[in-house]
């Protein structure tokens, strides 16, 4: 359990920390957004690449080797490869070392990673990337020496893609098309990456509340909950876009905080129809994780003047599509 919690903490540090790494290195906005895009590429790689100990070890050692090269010759391409490989290794190790522990504890370590993500700027990101890779290598070797564990371990990792939930894809698209621009907005307002990371962490605490509330109040009509929460979410995203256009940052931040009450209903998606209950949602999630930041980076490259308006507006559009698809899914039972 301890290993899983450490991996969760590291994944949170790297995912959000690369935003601050890009900021302190004075990258343009679209390049900053490309950094978490490469991190999310690692998540998608888990779904499409073979799960082999040798591949995992090669990726981990490659990150270590590239850390040396990066110190000598800092290069965006090198950093991009490191992020994709580190993400792949961290997420794969999380799958293997996932164990039963209180949900609040798992979530606390991930949120703690977000809160402490500014440490990612140490050594131009290489300190955390090197430590995470060495930790993965340690876990690989530790597992390999256990008799019979190696074969069992990689059988467990070979998860079949049983289908795609387009509702989940567009839900994830809504989040990842705008989420990485928000810490940049808070930084521009406060000139503090610590404040930015703490605000981001608070939004995640709110994001986790809907499922907790549903469990406490014994709410079982997840279809209705999904519809109401996502209607509220669409309204929040529209308000953020409009408020950003009129430069009302107070309203932007308030409704960014409130989006968690809508987006936190993501757990309801698998209850929309019988087919969704049998689908492994990881692949659908990873598609959204990957495509969302790519879309965001494209629009950041096209324009920076209205980017804090454009991305929330696109997010709102994706929420509406998710709602339309969910209605179709429930009605057709597909």
C-alpha positions as CSV (number, residue, x, y, z in Angstrom):
1,X,0.0,0.0,0.0
2,X,2.8,2.4,0.9
3,X,4.4,2.0,-2.6
4,X,1.1,2.7,-4.3
5,X,0.6,5.9,-2.2
6,X,4.1,7.1,-3.1
7,X,3.5,6.4,-6.8
8,X,0.2,8.4,-6.6
9,X,2.0,11.3,-4.9
10,X,4.7,11.3,-7.6
11,X,2.2,11.2,-10.5
12,X,0.4,14.2,-9.0
13,X,3.7,16.1,-8.6
14,X,4.8,15.5,-12.2
15,X,1.4,16.0,-13.9
16,X,0.8,19.5,-12.5
17,X,4.5,20.3,-11.8
18,X,5.4,20.4,-15.5
19,X,3.1,23.4,-15.9
20,X,5.2,25.3,-13.4
21,X,8.4,24.0,-14.9
22,X,7.3,25.5,-18.2
23,X,6.4,28.8,-16.5
24,X,9.8,29.2,-14.8
25,X,11.6,28.3,-18.0
26,X,9.6,31.0,-19.9
27,X,8.1,28.6,-22.4
28,X,5.2,30.0,-24.5
29,X,1.8,29.0,-23.4
30,X,1.2,26.4,-26.1
31,X,4.6,24.7,-25.2
32,X,3.6,24.7,-21.5
33,X,0.4,22.9,-22.3
34,X,2.3,20.4,-24.5
35,X,4.2,19.3,-21.4
36,X,1.2,17.7,-19.6
37,X,0.1,16.4,-23.1
38,X,3.3,14.3,-23.2
39,X,2.7,13.2,-19.7
40,X,-0.8,12.1,-20.7
41,X,0.7,10.3,-23.7
42,X,2.2,7.9,-21.2
43,X,-1.3,7.0,-19.9
44,X,-2.5,6.2,-23.4
45,X,0.7,4.1,-24.0
46,X,-0.4,1.8,-21.2
47,X,-3.5,0.9,-23.2
48,X,-1.8,0.2,-26.5
49,X,1.7,-1.0,-25.8
50,X,2.5,-4.6,-24.6
51,X,2.9,-4.8,-20.8
52,X,6.4,-6.2,-20.4
53,X,8.9,-6.0,-17.6
54,X,11.7,-5.4,-20.0
55,X,9.9,-2.5,-21.7
56,X,9.1,-0.9,-18.3
57,X,12.8,-1.2,-17.3
58,X,14.0,0.2,-20.6
59,X,11.8,3.2,-20.2
60,X,12.9,3.8,-16.6
61,X,16.6,3.6,-17.5
62,X,16.1,5.8,-20.5
63,X,14.6,8.5,-18.3
64,X,17.7,8.2,-16.1
65,X,20.1,8.4,-19.0
66,X,18.3,11.4,-20.6
67,X,18.5,13.2,-17.2
68,X,22.3,13.3,-17.7
69,X,21.9,14.4,-21.3
70,X,19.4,17.1,-20.3
71,X,21.8,18.6,-17.8
72,X,24.4,19.0,-20.5
73,X,22.0,19.9,-23.3
74,X,18.5,21.1,-22.2
75,X,16.1,20.3,-24.9
76,X,12.3,20.3,-25.1
77,X,12.2,17.1,-27.1
78,X,14.3,15.3,-24.4
79,X,11.9,16.5,-21.7
80,X,8.9,15.4,-23.7
81,X,10.3,11.8,-24.0
82,X,11.1,11.7,-20.3
83,X,7.5,12.8,-19.4
84,X,5.9,10.1,-21.6
85,X,8.2,7.4,-20.4
86,X,7.9,8.4,-16.7
87,X,4.1,8.5,-16.9
88,X,4.0,5.1,-18.5
89,X,6.2,3.6,-15.8
90,X,4.5,5.3,-12.9
91,X,1.0,4.4,-14.0
92,X,1.9,0.8,-14.8
93,X,3.5,0.4,-11.4
94,X,0.4,2.0,-9.8
95,X,-1.7,-0.7,-11.4
96,X,0.5,-3.5,-10.1
97,X,0.9,-2.1,-6.6
98,X,-2.7,-0.9,-6.2
99,X,-4.0,-2.4,-2.9
100,X,-7.0,-2.0,-0.7
101,X,-6.8,1.1,1.4
102,X,-9.3,3.9,2.3
103,X,-10.3,5.9,-0.7
104,X,-9.7,9.1,1.2
105,X,-6.1,8.1,1.7
106,X,-5.4,7.4,-2.0
107,X,-7.0,10.7,-3.0
108,X,-5.1,12.6,-0.2
109,X,-1.8,11.5,-1.6
110,X,-2.7,12.5,-5.1
111,X,-3.9,15.8,-4.0
112,X,-0.8,16.2,-1.9
113,X,1.2,15.7,-5.0
114,X,-0.7,18.5,-6.7
115,X,-0.2,20.8,-3.7
116,X,3.5,20.1,-3.6
117,X,4.0,20.1,-7.4
118,X,6.2,23.2,-7.4
119,X,9.0,21.0,-6.3
120,X,9.0,19.8,-9.9
121,X,11.1,22.9,-10.8
122,X,14.1,21.6,-8.9
123,X,17.0,20.9,-11.3
124,X,14.8,21.8,-14.3
125,X,12.5,18.9,-13.5
126,X,15.3,16.3,-13.5
127,X,15.4,15.7,-9.8
128,X,11.8,14.4,-9.6
129,X,12.0,12.6,-12.9
130,X,15.1,10.8,-11.9
131,X,13.8,9.9,-8.4
132,X,10.5,8.6,-9.9
133,X,12.4,6.4,-12.4
134,X,14.8,5.0,-9.8
135,X,11.8,4.2,-7.6
136,X,10.1,2.3,-10.5
137,X,13.4,0.4,-11.2
138,X,13.5,-0.5,-7.5
139,X,10.0,-1.8,-7.6
140,X,10.6,-3.8,-10.8
141,X,13.6,-5.5,-9.2
142,X,11.8,-6.0,-6.0
143,X,8.9,-7.8,-7.7
144,X,11.2,-9.8,-10.0
145,X,13.0,-11.5,-7.1
146,X,9.7,-12.8,-5.7
147,X,9.4,-16.4,-7.0
148,X,6.5,-16.7,-9.5
149,X,5.5,-13.0,-9.1
150,X,6.9,-11.9,-12.4
151,X,4.6,-14.1,-14.5
152,X,1.6,-13.3,-12.4
153,X,2.4,-9.6,-12.4
154,X,2.3,-9.2,-16.1
155,X,-0.7,-11.3,-16.6
156,X,-2.5,-8.9,-14.3
157,X,-1.4,-6.0,-16.3
158,X,-2.7,-7.3,-19.7
159,X,-6.1,-5.6,-19.5
160,X,-8.2,-6.0,-22.6
161,X,-10.0,-3.1,-24.3
162,X,-13.6,-4.2,-24.0
163,X,-15.2,-1.1,-25.6
164,X,-15.2,2.6,-25.7
165,X,-17.6,4.9,-23.9
166,X,-18.0,8.1,-25.9
167,X,-19.7,9.7,-22.9
168,X,-16.5,9.1,-20.9
169,X,-14.3,10.3,-23.8
170,X,-16.2,13.7,-24.0
171,X,-16.4,14.0,-20.3
172,X,-12.6,13.7,-20.1
173,X,-12.2,16.0,-23.1
174,X,-14.1,18.7,-21.3
175,X,-11.8,18.5,-18.3
176,X,-8.4,18.2,-20.0
177,X,-9.1,20.8,-22.7
178,X,-9.2,23.6,-20.1
179,X,-7.7,22.3,-16.8
180,X,-4.1,23.0,-17.5
181,X,-4.7,26.6,-18.5
182,X,-6.2,27.5,-15.1
183,X,-3.1,27.1,-13.0
184,X,-1.4,29.5,-15.5
185,X,-4.3,32.0,-15.0
186,X,-3.9,31.8,-11.2
187,X,-0.1,32.3,-11.6
188,X,-0.7,35.4,-13.8
189,X,-2.9,36.8,-11.1
190,X,-0.7,36.1,-8.1
191,X,2.8,35.5,-9.5
192,X,3.0,32.6,-7.1
193,X,3.3,29.0,-8.2
194,X,2.6,27.9,-4.6
195,X,-0.7,29.7,-4.6
196,X,-1.5,28.3,-8.0
197,X,-0.9,24.7,-6.9
198,X,-2.9,25.1,-3.7
199,X,-5.9,26.5,-5.6
200,X,-5.7,23.6,-8.0
201,X,-5.6,21.2,-5.1
202,X,-8.7,22.7,-3.6
203,X,-10.6,22.2,-6.9
204,X,-9.8,18.5,-6.7
205,X,-11.1,18.3,-3.1
206,X,-14.4,19.7,-4.4
207,X,-14.3,17.3,-7.4
208,X,-14.2,14.4,-5.0
209,X,-17.2,15.5,-3.0
210,X,-20.1,14.3,-5.3
211,X,-19.3,10.6,-4.9
212,X,-18.8,11.1,-1.1
213,X,-22.2,12.9,-0.9
214,X,-23.9,10.2,-2.9
215,X,-22.6,7.5,-0.6
216,X,-23.5,9.4,2.6
217,X,-27.0,10.2,1.4
218,X,-27.5,6.8,-0.2
219,X,-28.2,8.3,-3.6
220,X,-28.7,5.4,-6.1
221,X,-30.3,7.1,-9.1
222,X,-26.9,7.7,-10.8
223,X,-28.5,8.5,-14.2
224,X,-30.4,11.4,-12.9
225,X,-27.5,12.5,-10.8
226,X,-25.3,12.5,-13.9
227,X,-27.7,14.6,-15.9
228,X,-28.3,17.2,-13.2
229,X,-24.6,17.5,-12.4
230,X,-23.5,17.9,-16.0
231,X,-26.2,20.5,-16.7
232,X,-24.7,22.4,-13.7
233,X,-21.2,21.8,-15.1
234,X,-22.1,23.2,-18.5
235,X,-23.5,26.3,-16.9
236,X,-20.3,26.7,-14.8
237,X,-18.1,26.4,-17.9
238,X,-20.2,28.9,-19.8
239,X,-20.0,31.3,-16.9
240,X,-16.2,30.9,-16.8
241,X,-15.9,31.7,-20.5
242,X,-18.2,34.7,-20.3
243,X,-16.5,36.0,-17.1
244,X,-13.1,35.6,-18.6
245,X,-14.2,37.6,-21.6
246,X,-15.2,40.5,-19.3
247,X,-12.0,40.0,-17.2
248,X,-13.9,39.1,-14.0
249,X,-11.3,36.8,-12.5
250,X,-13.2,36.5,-9.2
251,X,-16.2,34.9,-10.9
252,X,-13.9,32.7,-13.0
253,X,-12.2,31.3,-10.0
254,X,-15.4,30.8,-8.1
255,X,-17.0,28.8,-10.9
256,X,-13.8,26.9,-11.5
257,X,-14.2,25.8,-7.9
258,X,-17.8,24.9,-8.4
259,X,-17.2,22.8,-11.5
260,X,-16.1,20.0,-9.2
261,X,-19.7,19.5,-8.1
262,X,-20.6,18.7,-11.7
263,X,-17.6,17.0,-13.0
264,X,-17.3,14.8,-9.8
265,X,-20.3,12.8,-11.1
266,X,-18.0,11.0,-13.5
267,X,-18.4,7.8,-11.5
268,X,-22.1,7.8,-12.7
269,X,-21.2,7.1,-16.3
270,X,-20.7,3.4,-15.9
271,X,-24.3,3.2,-14.7
272,X,-25.9,4.8,-17.7
273,X,-26.5,1.4,-19.4
274,X,-25.7,-2.3,-19.0
275,X,-23.0,-2.2,-21.6
276,X,-21.1,0.5,-19.8
277,X,-21.1,-1.6,-16.6
278,X,-19.0,-4.2,-18.4
279,X,-16.6,-1.8,-20.1
280,X,-13.2,-1.1,-18.8
281,X,-13.3,2.7,-18.8
282,X,-9.5,3.2,-18.6
283,X,-9.0,3.3,-22.4
284,X,-11.9,5.8,-22.9
285,X,-10.5,8.0,-20.1
286,X,-7.0,7.9,-21.6
287,X,-8.3,9.0,-25.0
288,X,-9.7,12.1,-23.4
289,X,-6.6,12.6,-21.3
290,X,-4.5,12.6,-24.5
291,X,-6.7,14.5,-27.0
292,X,-7.8,17.2,-24.6
293,X,-4.4,18.8,-23.9
294,X,-3.6,18.4,-27.7
295,X,-6.6,20.5,-28.6
296,X,-5.7,23.0,-25.9
297,X,-2.2,23.3,-27.2
298,X,-3.4,23.8,-30.7
299,X,-5.7,26.7,-29.7
300,X,-3.0,28.2,-27.5
301,X,-0.7,28.2,-30.5
302,X,-3.4,29.9,-32.7
303,X,-4.2,32.6,-30.2
304,X,-3.1,33.7,-26.7
305,X,-5.2,36.8,-26.3
306,X,-8.5,35.1,-25.7
307,X,-7.3,31.6,-24.7
308,X,-8.8,31.9,-21.2
309,X,-12.2,32.4,-23.0
310,X,-11.8,29.9,-25.8
311,X,-10.8,26.9,-23.8
312,X,-13.6,27.0,-21.2
313,X,-16.0,27.6,-24.1
314,X,-14.8,24.5,-25.9
315,X,-15.0,22.7,-22.6
316,X,-18.6,23.7,-22.3
317,X,-19.3,22.4,-25.8
318,X,-17.8,19.0,-24.9
319,X,-20.0,18.8,-21.8
320,X,-23.1,19.4,-23.9
321,X,-21.9,16.7,-26.3
322,X,-21.4,14.3,-23.4
323,X,-25.0,15.1,-22.2
324,X,-26.5,14.5,-25.7
325,X,-24.6,11.2,-26.0
326,X,-25.7,10.1,-22.5
327,X,-29.3,10.7,-23.3
328,X,-28.9,8.7,-26.5
329,X,-27.1,6.0,-24.5
330,X,-29.8,5.7,-21.9
331,X,-32.7,5.7,-24.5
332,X,-31.1,3.1,-26.7
333,X,-29.5,1.1,-24.0
334,X,-26.3,0.8,-26.0
